[in-house]
Each structure stands twice: as C-alpha cells, then as structure tokens.
Amino acid sequence: RPFTREQRTTVIYGMLAFVLIIVILQLWLLTATMNAYLGGDDSVIWPAAIVSLLCLLLNAGLLRYLGRLERARL
C-alpha cells in the first residue's frame, strides 16, 4: 500500500534529519582525524576511513530508499 502524501513528507523529513546528523558526524570525524594525524598519531586513519565509508554507504542506502519511495508513488 503506498504512503499518503503526509506520510511521505514525514518520512522524507526524518531521512533529511538523519542525513544531516550523519554529515555532521563525518565532518567531526574528518576534523578529529586530521587533528590526530597532524599530531603524529597515524593509528586513527584507517578506522576513521572505514567509519566514514560506512556513513557514505548509509547515506547512499537512504537515497536509494527515497528513489524507491518516489517510484512506488507513481
């Protein structure tokens, strides 16, 4: 059963809020990683890169879900 317009709007706003939180997390992660790297700590680079890649995949999955949601509407 397709969502109503109000339900789709609520889902899209929730996804937007979640994406913004993830992007802010990625910016903080980049800042903390660069600070540690410039301070001489090389051990944080790969874990930070993996977490950032997971955030990218999560955002891509949300975008794919949004595309499916819009296609189901038509």
C-alpha positions in Angstrom: 0.0 0.0 0.0 1.5 3.4 -1.0 2.0 6.1 1.6 -0.2 9.1 1.7 1.3 12.5 0.9 1.6 13.4 4.6 3.2 10.1 5.4 5.8 10.6 2.6 6.5 14.1 3.8 7.2 12.8 7.4 9.4 10.0 6.1 11.4 12.4 3.9 11.9 14.9 6.7 13.0 12.2 9.1 15.5 10.9 6.4 16.8 14.5 5.9 17.3 14.9 9.7 19.2 11.6 9.8 21.4 12.5 6.8 22.2 15.9 8.3 23.3 14.1 11.5 25.5 11.7 9.6 27.1 14.5 7.6 27.9 16.5 10.8 29.3 13.2 12.2 31.5 12.9 9.1 32.8 16.5 9.4 33.6 15.9 13.1 35.3 12.7 12.2 37.4 14.4 9.5 38.4 17.2 11.9 39.4 14.8 14.7 41.3 12.5 12.3 43.2 15.4 10.8 44.0 16.7 14.3 45.3 13.3 15.4 47.3 12.8 12.2 48.9 16.2 12.3 49.7 15.5 16.0 51.6 12.4 14.9 49.1 9.7 15.6 48.8 7.5 12.4 46.7 4.8 14.0 43.4 6.6 13.6 43.5 7.0 9.8 42.2 3.5 8.7 39.4 3.2 11.4 38.2 6.7 10.6 38.2 5.9 6.8 36.2 2.8 7.5 33.6 4.6 9.6 33.4 7.4 7.0 32.8 4.8 4.3 30.1 3.2 6.3 28.4 6.7 6.7 28.6 7.1 2.9 27.0 3.7 2.3 24.3 4.5 4.8 23.5 7.8 3.1 23.5 6.1 -0.3 21.1 3.5 1.0 18.8 6.2 2.2 18.9 7.9 -1.2 18.1 4.5 -2.8 15.2 4.1 -0.5 13.9 7.6 -1.3 14.1 6.7 -5.0 12.0 3.5 -4.4 9.5 5.6 -2.3 9.0 8.0 -5.2 8.7 5.2 -7.8 6.1 3.5 -5.7 4.1 6.7 -5.7 3.8 6.8 -9.5 
